Every structure is written in C-alpha cells, then in structure tokens.
Amino acid sequence: MENGQKNSVKAPASMKESNDTFSKIFFFIIPFMIPVIVTLVTYLFYPLTEATDLTWLPLLFIYWATIWTFTLVYRYKRGEVFNKERFKFTLKLKGERVWLQYLLVYGPFIYSIPLFFINYATKLSLAMYAVILLASIVNGPSEEIFWRACLEDAGKGAGVSERNRLIFAPIVFALWHTAFVIHLFPWDQDWILWWGGIMVMTWTSGLIWMWVMHRSGRLMPQTTYHACANFLSIFPMFLVTVLGLYF
C-alpha cells in the first residue's frame, strides 16, 4: 500500500475546496454574528429572568435556535454537513496518529469522571441532574454539528485550506462563549479572568476536536465526549460554582 493511501481520509468529491461566495460569507461572517445575536436577544428576556437567576435558560435556547438555523440554511443552500462517514454511529477513530486521537478524545473523559464525583455529584438534586443531562444531550451534538461539521464544509466551499480552517474555526468557537460570560458571570474584578480561562479552554477543545475530525473523518466520538464533558464538568461548574444554584 502506498504511503499516501495508508492513513489518509479522503473527502468526497462534493466536499473539495472551491471558491463559493455564499460559503465565504458563511465561514467568515456568520460565526461572528452568533455571539452578537445571542447577547442582544438574551437581554430581551431580562425582565422575566434576572430576578430568578434563570438568564441561562433563554440564552441556551436562543443559542441552539441560532446555530441550528444557520446549519439548516447552509445544508439547504449547499448540502453536505451530515455526511455518512462523519456521523457514522461509532466511537472508533481511524486515520493518522490514531493513538493520539484516542488520547485526546477519551483521555480527558476518563480524567473527568472522578472529578465529577469529588466536586459535584453530591451537590446536585435530581431536578438538576435532569436539566444538566437534557442540556448536555442537546448542546454537545448541536455544537459539533455547527462549529465542526458545518464550518468545515463552509470553509472548503470558500476555498480555505485545511490548515487555515483548523486555525480559524476553533477561534470563533471560543469567541461565541463571550456571550455566555457576559450574561452569566458576575461583573467584578474576576470577570476578565473567567473570560480568559473560558477562551483558552474552549479554543483548546475546538482545536482538538477539529483536528481529530480532519485526521479520522469522523465526528461521533468528539460529539459523545462533548456531551459527557458538558454533563460531568461544564454545566455542573456553572450551576454550582458560578451561580450557586440549587433546585
């Protein structure tokens, strides 16, 4: 077997890089619109939610509605996004440096399980478990479909190289979380530290998950871990540590 065929994952012909104007607009402009839309629309719900610390609820629904709307628009206009290999129902990875792919995707998952039991397991009610589980099931797949699959296809359609897609997509994925920090973290001397920490964390995650998709051609393993990470650490940290909620 030739070296070039040994570990590579070839994209379908319909996904090869081109130079499409709609895809350029989608890839370079839409990701910056998302935090603006989520931030501004969430303010409209303040009269209903601010006194009850429920601002996070409309924010999440607005965010999910926004990224799904853009995903379906791109799917309608240019197709792809949900290709068979990318969303094959398997946790197996393949392609180049498969050992590193497994380490990057499943290593943090194994590490986060004992931390969940140490930090959060006894601090959550059954209602909180239910809310976190539902939000994680929705959020993990929704984000991977838009920020990885949809932007990957839009970048290819725009003629952006794989290297530049790998640079750009994780940055805009991290930046959308600015809306999250604006609305849900207290405006005090620690706000900028929270913002910086979340930018680094989400940029790193986005970079890893995009890189693994480029190497393996698959997204289900990252989607599964993303949902688990939301359940085991992100949403519990937010409810318990940041907001101090119990319901």
C-alpha positions in Angstrom: 0.0 0.0 0.0 1.3 3.4 -0.9 2.2 5.8 1.9 -0.3 8.4 0.8 -3.1 5.9 1.0 -2.1 4.3 4.2 -3.6 6.6 6.8 -5.4 9.4 4.9 -9.1 10.0 5.0 -10.3 11.3 1.6 -13.2 13.7 1.4 -16.0 13.1 -1.1 -15.7 15.0 -4.4 -18.6 17.3 -3.4 -16.6 18.5 -0.4 -13.4 19.5 -2.1 -12.2 23.1 -1.7 -13.8 25.5 -4.1 -14.3 29.3 -4.2 -18.0 29.9 -3.4 -19.2 33.4 -2.4 -22.0 32.1 -0.2 -19.6 29.8 1.7 -17.1 32.6 2.2 -19.8 34.8 3.8 -21.0 31.9 5.9 -17.5 30.9 7.0 -16.0 34.3 7.7 -19.1 36.4 8.9 -21.8 34.1 10.4 -19.6 32.8 13.3 -19.1 36.4 14.5 -22.8 37.2 14.2 -23.7 34.4 16.6 -22.4 35.9 19.9 -23.9 39.2 18.9 -27.3 37.7 18.2 -27.3 35.6 21.4 -26.1 38.5 23.5 -28.7 41.0 22.3 -31.7 38.7 22.2 -30.9 37.4 25.7 -31.2 40.9 27.0 -34.9 40.9 25.9 -35.6 38.2 28.5 -34.0 40.1 31.4 -37.4 41.4 32.8 -38.6 37.8 33.1 -35.4 36.0 34.3 -33.0 38.3 36.0 -34.6 38.2 39.5 -34.7 34.4 39.4 -31.2 33.6 38.1 -32.7 31.9 35.1 -31.0 34.0 32.4 -29.0 30.9 31.4 -32.3 29.2 30.2 -33.3 31.6 27.4 -29.6 32.1 26.5 -29.2 28.4 25.8 -32.4 28.2 23.8 -31.6 31.3 21.8 -28.1 29.9 21.1 -29.3 26.5 20.0 -32.0 28.0 17.8 -29.4 30.3 16.2 -26.8 27.7 15.3 -29.4 25.2 14.1 -31.0 27.8 11.9 -27.7 28.6 10.3 -26.8 24.9 10.0 -30.0 24.2 8.2 -29.7 27.2 5.9 -26.2 26.0 4.8 -27.5 22.5 4.4 -30.3 23.7 2.3 -28.1 26.0 0.1 -25.0 23.9 -0.3 -25.8 20.4 1.1 -23.3 18.2 3.0 -22.8 18.7 6.7 -24.4 15.4 7.7 -22.3 13.1 5.6 -22.4 9.4 6.3 -18.8 8.8 7.4 -18.7 11.9 9.6 -21.7 10.8 11.6 -21.2 7.0 11.5 -22.6 5.7 14.7 -19.3 4.5 16.2 -16.9 5.5 18.9 -13.9 4.2 16.9 -11.4 6.5 15.4 -9.1 5.9 12.4 -6.6 7.6 10.1 -3.3 9.3 11.0 -1.9 9.1 14.6 -4.9 7.2 15.8 -3.3 6.6 19.2 -3.1 10.4 19.7 -6.7 10.8 18.6 -7.9 8.3 21.2 -5.7 10.0 23.9 -7.0 13.5 23.1 -10.7 12.5 22.9 -11.1 9.9 25.6 -8.2 10.8 28.0 -10.0 13.9 29.4 -13.2 11.9 29.7 -11.6 9.3 31.9 -10.0 12.0 34.0 -13.2 14.0 34.4 -15.2 11.1 35.9 -13.6 11.0 39.4 -13.5 14.9 39.4 -17.3 14.9 38.9 -17.8 12.7 41.9 -15.4 14.7 44.0 -16.7 18.1 43.1 -20.4 17.9 42.1 -22.1 14.6 42.5 -23.5 15.2 46.0 -24.3 18.9 45.3 -26.9 18.2 42.6 -30.6 17.4 43.1 -32.5 15.0 40.9 -34.0 18.0 39.1 -30.6 19.5 38.5 -29.3 16.1 37.2 -32.3 16.0 34.8 -31.7 19.6 33.5 -28.0 19.0 33.1 -28.5 15.7 31.3 -31.0 17.2 28.8 -28.9 20.3 28.2 -25.8 18.1 27.6 -27.6 15.8 25.1 -28.7 18.9 23.1 -25.7 21.0 23.4 -22.9 18.5 22.5 -24.3 17.4 19.2 -25.6 20.9 18.3 -22.1 22.5 18.8 -20.2 19.7 17.0 -22.6 19.9 14.0 -22.3 23.6 13.6 -18.8 24.5 14.8 -17.1 21.5 13.3 -19.1 19.9 10.5 -20.9 23.0 9.1 -17.9 25.3 9.3 -15.7 22.6 7.9 -17.9 22.3 4.8 -18.3 26.1 4.5 -14.5 26.5 4.7 -14.0 24.0 2.0 -16.6 25.7 -0.1 -14.9 29.0 0.5 -11.6 27.7 -0.7 -10.0 27.9 2.7 -7.1 25.4 3.2 -7.3 22.7 5.9 -4.6 24.4 7.9 -6.5 27.7 8.0 -9.8 26.0 8.7 -8.1 24.4 11.7 -6.8 27.8 12.9 -10.0 29.8 12.3 -12.8 27.5 13.4 -11.6 27.0 17.0 -11.0 30.7 17.4 -14.6 31.6 16.5 -15.9 28.7 18.6 -14.1 30.1 21.6 -15.3 33.7 20.9 -19.0 32.8 20.9 -18.6 32.0 24.6 -18.2 35.7 25.2 -22.0 35.9 25.1 -22.1 33.2 27.8 -19.6 35.0 30.0 -21.3 38.4 29.5 -24.7 37.2 30.8 -23.8 34.5 33.3 -20.7 35.6 35.1 -20.6 38.5 37.7 -19.2 41.8 36.5 -16.4 42.1 39.1 -12.7 42.1 39.1 -12.6 38.4 38.3 -14.7 38.7 35.1 -11.8 39.1 32.8 -10.1 36.0 34.4 -13.2 33.9 33.8 -13.4 35.2 30.2 -9.8 34.4 29.5 -10.0 31.0 31.1 -13.0 30.0 29.1 -11.5 31.3 25.9 -8.4 29.1 26.4 -10.5 26.1 27.4 -12.9 26.3 24.5 -10.3 27.2 21.9 -8.2 24.1 23.0 -11.3 21.9 22.9 -12.3 23.2 19.5 -8.8 22.8 18.1 -8.5 19.2 19.3 -12.0 18.1 18.1 -11.4 19.7 14.7 -8.0 18.2 14.3 -9.4 14.7 15.2 -12.1 15.2 12.6 -9.5 16.1 9.9 -7.5 13.0 10.8 -10.3 10.5 11.1 -13.1 11.9 9.0 -15.4 11.2 12.0 -17.3 13.4 14.5 -19.3 11.0 16.6 -16.5 10.3 19.2 -16.0 14.0 19.7 -19.8 14.6 19.9 -20.1 11.9 22.6 -17.2 13.3 24.6 -18.5 16.9 24.2 -21.9 15.9 25.7 -20.2 14.0 28.5 -17.9 16.9 29.3 -20.9 19.2 29.5 -22.6 16.8 31.9 -19.6 16.0 34.1 -17.9 19.4 34.3 -19.2 22.4 32.4 -22.8 22.6 33.3 -22.3 21.5 37.0 -19.5 24.0 37.4 -21.7 26.8 36.0 -24.8 25.9 38.2 -22.9 25.1 41.4 -19.7 27.2 41.4 -20.7 30.3 39.4 -24.4 30.7 40.1 -24.6 28.8 43.4 -28.0 27.4 42.4 -29.9 24.5 43.9 -33.3 23.5 42.7 
